[in-house]
Amino acid sequence: MSDLNRGIMKFEGADSPKIVTISTVVILGAIAALIIWSLQAAYAVN
């Protein structure tokens, strides 16, 4: 069992490259969306 298959990720295949890639894209996308939204709200861009 790998370290990624412990804690809250207690399901089989939690450390598969496909799941890790999807999770990374979702998290980075959410961070990017928050940064863009905050810049537009703070500086009234557009």
PyMOL Python script that loads the backbone (N, CA, C, O; Angstrom):
from pymol import cmd

cmd.read_pdbstr("""\
ATOM      1  N   MET A   1       0.851  -1.182   0.000  1.00  0.00           N
ATOM      2  CA  MET A   1       0.000   0.000   0.000  1.00  0.00           C
ATOM      3  C   MET A   1       0.896   1.245   0.000  1.00  0.00           C
ATOM      4  O   MET A   1       1.831   1.351   0.794  1.00  0.00           O
ATOM      5  N   SER A   2       0.600   2.155  -0.879  1.00  0.00           N
ATOM      6  CA  SER A   2       1.400   3.378  -0.934  1.00  0.00           C
ATOM      7  C   SER A   2       0.891   4.393   0.086  1.00  0.00           C
ATOM      8  O   SER A   2      -0.182   4.226   0.665  1.00  0.00           O
ATOM      9  N   ASP A   3       1.671   5.438   0.294  1.00  0.00           N
ATOM     10  CA  ASP A   3       1.268   6.471   1.251  1.00  0.00           C
ATOM     11  C   ASP A   3       0.026   7.224   0.792  1.00  0.00           C
ATOM     12  O   ASP A   3      -0.721   7.744   1.620  1.00  0.00           O
ATOM     13  N   LEU A   4      -0.205   7.289  -0.528  1.00  0.00           N
ATOM     14  CA  LEU A   4      -1.372   8.014  -1.029  1.00  0.00           C
ATOM     15  C   LEU A   4      -2.668   7.238  -0.819  1.00  0.00           C
ATOM     16  O   LEU A   4      -3.755   7.789  -0.989  1.00  0.00           O
ATOM     17  N   ASN A   5      -2.560   5.987  -0.459  1.00  0.00           N
ATOM     18  CA  ASN A   5      -3.751   5.155  -0.274  1.00  0.00           C
ATOM     19  C   ASN A   5      -4.169   5.115   1.186  1.00  0.00           C
ATOM     20  O   ASN A   5      -4.853   4.184   1.611  1.00  0.00           O
ATOM     21  N   ARG A   6      -3.764   6.118   1.956  1.00  0.00           N
ATOM     22  CA  ARG A   6      -4.096   6.189   3.382  1.00  0.00           C
ATOM     23  C   ARG A   6      -4.828   7.488   3.669  1.00  0.00           C
ATOM     24  O   ARG A   6      -5.031   8.301   2.768  1.00  0.00           O
ATOM     25  N   GLY A   7      -5.216   7.682   4.899  1.00  0.00           N
ATOM     26  CA  GLY A   7      -5.896   8.917   5.273  1.00  0.00           C
ATOM     27  C   GLY A   7      -7.266   9.008   4.647  1.00  0.00           C
ATOM     28  O   GLY A   7      -8.042   8.054   4.701  1.00  0.00           O
ATOM     29  N   ILE A   8      -7.576  10.164   4.043  1.00  0.00           N
ATOM     30  CA  ILE A   8      -8.901  10.343   3.452  1.00  0.00           C
ATOM     31  C   ILE A   8      -9.023   9.621   2.111  1.00  0.00           C
ATOM     32  O   ILE A   8     -10.133   9.426   1.614  1.00  0.00           O
ATOM     33  N   MET A   9      -7.902   9.225   1.525  1.00  0.00           N
ATOM     34  CA  MET A   9      -7.923   8.541   0.231  1.00  0.00           C
ATOM     35  C   MET A   9      -7.916   7.030   0.463  1.00  0.00           C
ATOM     36  O   MET A   9      -7.013   6.336  -0.006  1.00  0.00           O
ATOM     37  N   LYS A  10      -8.906   6.522   1.176  1.00  0.00           N
ATOM     38  CA  LYS A  10      -8.935   5.114   1.553  1.00  0.00           C
ATOM     39  C   LYS A  10      -9.700   4.273   0.543  1.00  0.00           C
ATOM     40  O   LYS A  10     -10.525   3.451   0.940  1.00  0.00           O
ATOM     41  N   PHE A  11      -9.457   4.450  -0.734  1.00  0.00           N
ATOM     42  CA  PHE A  11     -10.094   3.592  -1.713  1.00  0.00           C
ATOM     43  C   PHE A  11      -9.045   3.050  -2.659  1.00  0.00           C
ATOM     44  O   PHE A  11      -7.979   3.637  -2.840  1.00  0.00           O
ATOM     45  N   GLU A  12      -9.363   1.944  -3.246  1.00  0.00           N
ATOM     46  CA  GLU A  12      -8.427   1.273  -4.145  1.00  0.00           C
ATOM     47  C   GLU A  12      -8.175   2.139  -5.376  1.00  0.00           C
ATOM     48  O   GLU A  12      -9.125   2.635  -5.981  1.00  0.00           O
ATOM     49  N   GLY A  13      -6.928   2.325  -5.751  1.00  0.00           N
ATOM     50  CA  GLY A  13      -6.594   3.123  -6.919  1.00  0.00           C
ATOM     51  C   GLY A  13      -6.473   4.603  -6.631  1.00  0.00           C
ATOM     52  O   GLY A  13      -6.440   5.407  -7.563  1.00  0.00           O
ATOM     53  N   ALA A  14      -6.408   4.985  -5.372  1.00  0.00           N
ATOM     54  CA  ALA A  14      -6.321   6.407  -5.024  1.00  0.00           C
ATOM     55  C   ALA A  14      -5.017   7.029  -5.513  1.00  0.00           C
ATOM     56  O   ALA A  14      -4.942   8.244  -5.698  1.00  0.00           O
ATOM     57  N   ASP A  15      -3.993   6.207  -5.722  1.00  0.00           N
ATOM     58  CA  ASP A  15      -2.705   6.742  -6.152  1.00  0.00           C
ATOM     59  C   ASP A  15      -2.448   6.506  -7.634  1.00  0.00           C
ATOM     60  O   ASP A  15      -1.307   6.605  -8.085  1.00  0.00           O
ATOM     61  N   SER A  16      -3.494   6.196  -8.399  1.00  0.00           N
ATOM     62  CA  SER A  16      -3.299   5.978  -9.833  1.00  0.00           C
ATOM     63  C   SER A  16      -3.003   7.308 -10.515  1.00  0.00           C
ATOM     64  O   SER A  16      -3.536   8.341 -10.110  1.00  0.00           O
ATOM     65  N   PRO A  17      -2.166   7.296 -11.536  1.00  0.00           N
ATOM     66  CA  PRO A  17      -1.807   8.545 -12.217  1.00  0.00           C
ATOM     67  C   PRO A  17      -3.018   9.304 -12.766  1.00  0.00           C
ATOM     68  O   PRO A  17      -3.025  10.535 -12.785  1.00  0.00           O
ATOM     69  N   LYS A  18      -4.033   8.573 -13.209  1.00  0.00           N
ATOM     70  CA  LYS A  18      -5.233   9.225 -13.761  1.00  0.00           C
ATOM     71  C   LYS A  18      -5.946  10.058 -12.692  1.00  0.00           C
ATOM     72  O   LYS A  18      -6.312  11.207 -12.941  1.00  0.00           O
ATOM     73  N   ILE A  19      -6.140   9.485 -11.513  1.00  0.00           N
ATOM     74  CA  ILE A  19      -6.820  10.193 -10.420  1.00  0.00           C
ATOM     75  C   ILE A  19      -5.984  11.376  -9.949  1.00  0.00           C
ATOM     76  O   ILE A  19      -6.519  12.456  -9.694  1.00  0.00           O
ATOM     77  N   VAL A  20      -4.675  11.176  -9.833  1.00  0.00           N
ATOM     78  CA  VAL A  20      -3.795  12.259  -9.398  1.00  0.00           C
ATOM     79  C   VAL A  20      -3.827  13.409 -10.395  1.00  0.00           C
ATOM     80  O   VAL A  20      -3.859  14.572  -9.994  1.00  0.00           O
ATOM     81  N   THR A  21      -3.820  13.099 -11.695  1.00  0.00           N
ATOM     82  CA  THR A  21      -3.866  14.139 -12.731  1.00  0.00           C
ATOM     83  C   THR A  21      -5.177  14.909 -12.690  1.00  0.00           C
ATOM     84  O   THR A  21      -5.180  16.138 -12.763  1.00  0.00           O
ATOM     85  N   ILE A  22      -6.283  14.196 -12.574  1.00  0.00           N
ATOM     86  CA  ILE A  22      -7.594  14.852 -12.523  1.00  0.00           C
ATOM     87  C   ILE A  22      -7.685  15.756 -11.294  1.00  0.00           C
ATOM     88  O   ILE A  22      -8.163  16.886 -11.388  1.00  0.00           O
ATOM     89  N   SER A  23      -7.233  15.266 -10.156  1.00  0.00           N
ATOM     90  CA  SER A  23      -7.265  16.068  -8.932  1.00  0.00           C
ATOM     91  C   SER A  23      -6.409  17.316  -9.061  1.00  0.00           C
ATOM     92  O   SER A  23      -6.806  18.395  -8.621  1.00  0.00           O
ATOM     93  N   THR A  24      -5.235  17.172  -9.663  1.00  0.00           N
ATOM     94  CA  THR A  24      -4.345  18.315  -9.848  1.00  0.00           C
ATOM     95  C   THR A  24      -4.973  19.371 -10.737  1.00  0.00           C
ATOM     96  O   THR A  24      -4.908  20.562 -10.434  1.00  0.00           O
ATOM     97  N   VAL A  25      -5.579  18.941 -11.831  1.00  0.00           N
ATOM     98  CA  VAL A  25      -6.221  19.891 -12.747  1.00  0.00           C
ATOM     99  C   VAL A  25      -7.367  20.618 -12.059  1.00  0.00           C
ATOM    100  O   VAL A  25      -7.518  21.829 -12.222  1.00  0.00           O
ATOM    101  N   VAL A  26      -8.166  19.902 -11.302  1.00  0.00           N
ATOM    102  CA  VAL A  26      -9.298  20.527 -10.607  1.00  0.00           C
ATOM    103  C   VAL A  26      -8.813  21.543  -9.575  1.00  0.00           C
ATOM    104  O   VAL A  26      -9.343  22.651  -9.493  1.00  0.00           O
ATOM    105  N   ILE A  27      -7.813  21.165  -8.794  1.00  0.00           N
ATOM    106  CA  ILE A  27      -7.315  22.065  -7.749  1.00  0.00           C
ATOM    107  C   ILE A  27      -6.658  23.296  -8.356  1.00  0.00           C
ATOM    108  O   ILE A  27      -6.927  24.416  -7.921  1.00  0.00           O
ATOM    109  N   LEU A  28      -5.797  23.105  -9.356  1.00  0.00           N
ATOM    110  CA  LEU A  28      -5.130  24.257  -9.982  1.00  0.00           C
ATOM    111  C   LEU A  28      -6.124  25.145 -10.726  1.00  0.00           C
ATOM    112  O   LEU A  28      -5.964  26.366 -10.755  1.00  0.00           O
ATOM    113  N   GLY A  29      -7.138  24.545 -11.320  1.00  0.00           N
ATOM    114  CA  GLY A  29      -8.179  25.324 -11.990  1.00  0.00           C
ATOM    115  C   GLY A  29      -8.959  26.184 -11.010  1.00  0.00           C
ATOM    116  O   GLY A  29      -9.272  27.339 -11.298  1.00  0.00           O
ATOM    117  N   ALA A  30      -9.270  25.619  -9.855  1.00  0.00           N
ATOM    118  CA  ALA A  30      -9.991  26.378  -8.833  1.00  0.00           C
ATOM    119  C   ALA A  30      -9.134  27.526  -8.306  1.00  0.00           C
ATOM    120  O   ALA A  30      -9.639  28.628  -8.088  1.00  0.00           O
ATOM    121  N   ILE A  31      -7.852  27.277  -8.102  1.00  0.00           N
ATOM    122  CA  ILE A  31      -6.955  28.338  -7.636  1.00  0.00           C
ATOM    123  C   ILE A  31      -6.856  29.444  -8.669  1.00  0.00           C
ATOM    124  O   ILE A  31      -6.910  30.624  -8.323  1.00  0.00           O
ATOM    125  N   ALA A  32      -6.711  29.075  -9.941  1.00  0.00           N
ATOM    126  CA  ALA A  32      -6.623  30.071 -11.009  1.00  0.00           C
ATOM    127  C   ALA A  32      -7.913  30.889 -11.095  1.00  0.00           C
ATOM    128  O   ALA A  32      -7.865  32.107 -11.267  1.00  0.00           O
ATOM    129  N   ALA A  33      -9.056  30.228 -10.977  1.00  0.00           N
ATOM    130  CA  ALA A  33     -10.334  30.942 -11.029  1.00  0.00           C
ATOM    131  C   ALA A  33     -10.459  31.931  -9.875  1.00  0.00           C
ATOM    132  O   ALA A  33     -10.942  33.047 -10.067  1.00  0.00           O
ATOM    133  N   LEU A  34     -10.030  31.536  -8.683  1.00  0.00           N
ATOM    134  CA  LEU A  34     -10.088  32.443  -7.539  1.00  0.00           C
ATOM    135  C   LEU A  34      -9.154  33.633  -7.710  1.00  0.00           C
ATOM    136  O   LEU A  34      -9.503  34.754  -7.339  1.00  0.00           O
ATOM    137  N   ILE A  35      -7.972  33.400  -8.268  1.00  0.00           N
ATOM    138  CA  ILE A  35      -7.034  34.507  -8.499  1.00  0.00           C
ATOM    139  C   ILE A  35      -7.596  35.479  -9.524  1.00  0.00           C
ATOM    140  O   ILE A  35      -7.540  36.692  -9.322  1.00  0.00           O
ATOM    141  N   ILE A  36      -8.133  34.965 -10.611  1.00  0.00           N
ATOM    142  CA  ILE A  36      -8.722  35.834 -11.649  1.00  0.00           C
ATOM    143  C   ILE A  36      -9.898  36.617 -11.083  1.00  0.00           C
ATOM    144  O   ILE A  36     -10.016  37.822 -11.308  1.00  0.00           O
ATOM    145  N   TRP A  37     -10.775  35.924 -10.340  1.00  0.00           N
ATOM    146  CA  TRP A  37     -11.933  36.604  -9.749  1.00  0.00           C
ATOM    147  C   TRP A  37     -11.498  37.696  -8.775  1.00  0.00           C
ATOM    148  O   TRP A  37     -12.064  38.789  -8.769  1.00  0.00           O
ATOM    149  N   SER A  38     -10.488  37.398  -7.952  1.00  0.00           N
ATOM    150  CA  SER A  38     -10.055  38.388  -6.963  1.00  0.00           C
ATOM    151  C   SER A  38      -9.406  39.596  -7.616  1.00  0.00           C
ATOM    152  O   SER A  38      -9.588  40.723  -7.153  1.00  0.00           O
ATOM    153  N   LEU A  39      -8.648  39.375  -8.687  1.00  0.00           N
ATOM    154  CA  LEU A  39      -8.044  40.506  -9.390  1.00  0.00           C
ATOM    155  C   LEU A  39      -9.106  41.379 -10.053  1.00  0.00           C
ATOM    156  O   LEU A  39      -9.005  42.605 -10.045  1.00  0.00           O
ATOM    157  N   GLN A  40     -10.126  40.739 -10.628  1.00  0.00           N
ATOM    158  CA  GLN A  40     -11.201  41.515 -11.240  1.00  0.00           C
ATOM    159  C   GLN A  40     -11.991  42.279 -10.190  1.00  0.00           C
ATOM    160  O   GLN A  40     -12.398  43.415 -10.430  1.00  0.00           O
ATOM    161  N   ALA A  41     -12.212  41.678  -9.042  1.00  0.00           N
ATOM    162  CA  ALA A  41     -12.978  42.351  -7.988  1.00  0.00           C
ATOM    163  C   ALA A  41     -12.182  43.486  -7.376  1.00  0.00           C
ATOM    164  O   ALA A  41     -12.746  44.529  -7.045  1.00  0.00           O
ATOM    165  N   ALA A  42     -10.890  43.303  -7.223  1.00  0.00           N
ATOM    166  CA  ALA A  42     -10.063  44.323  -6.544  1.00  0.00           C
ATOM    167  C   ALA A  42      -9.717  45.483  -7.464  1.00  0.00           C
ATOM    168  O   ALA A  42      -9.684  46.630  -7.020  1.00  0.00           O
ATOM    169  N   TYR A  43      -9.459  45.209  -8.728  1.00  0.00           N
ATOM    170  CA  TYR A  43      -8.966  46.245  -9.623  1.00  0.00           C
ATOM    171  C   TYR A  43      -9.925  46.608 -10.737  1.00  0.00           C
ATOM    172  O   TYR A  43      -9.584  47.430 -11.588  1.00  0.00           O
ATOM    173  N   ALA A  44     -11.091  46.038 -10.762  1.00  0.00           N
ATOM    174  CA  ALA A  44     -12.112  46.353 -11.769  1.00  0.00           C
ATOM    175  C   ALA A  44     -11.550  46.239 -13.183  1.00  0.00           C
ATOM    176  O   ALA A  44     -11.720  47.136 -14.010  1.00  0.00           O
ATOM    177  N   VAL A  45     -10.878  45.118 -13.443  1.00  0.00           N
ATOM    178  CA  VAL A  45     -10.354  44.865 -14.785  1.00  0.00           C
ATOM    179  C   VAL A  45     -11.530  44.536 -15.686  1.00  0.00           C
ATOM    180  O   VAL A  45     -12.458  43.841 -15.273  1.00  0.00           O
ATOM    181  N   ASN A  46     -11.495  45.032 -16.912  1.00  0.00           N
ATOM    182  CA  ASN A  46     -12.572  44.870 -17.911  1.00  0.00           C
ATOM    183  C   ASN A  46     -13.711  45.791 -17.562  1.00  0.00           C
ATOM    184  O   ASN A  46     -14.720  45.820 -18.267  1.00  0.00           O
TER     185      ASN A  46
END
""", "prot")
cmd.dss("prot")
cmd.show_as("cartoon", "prot")
cmd.util.cbc("prot")
cmd.orient("prot")
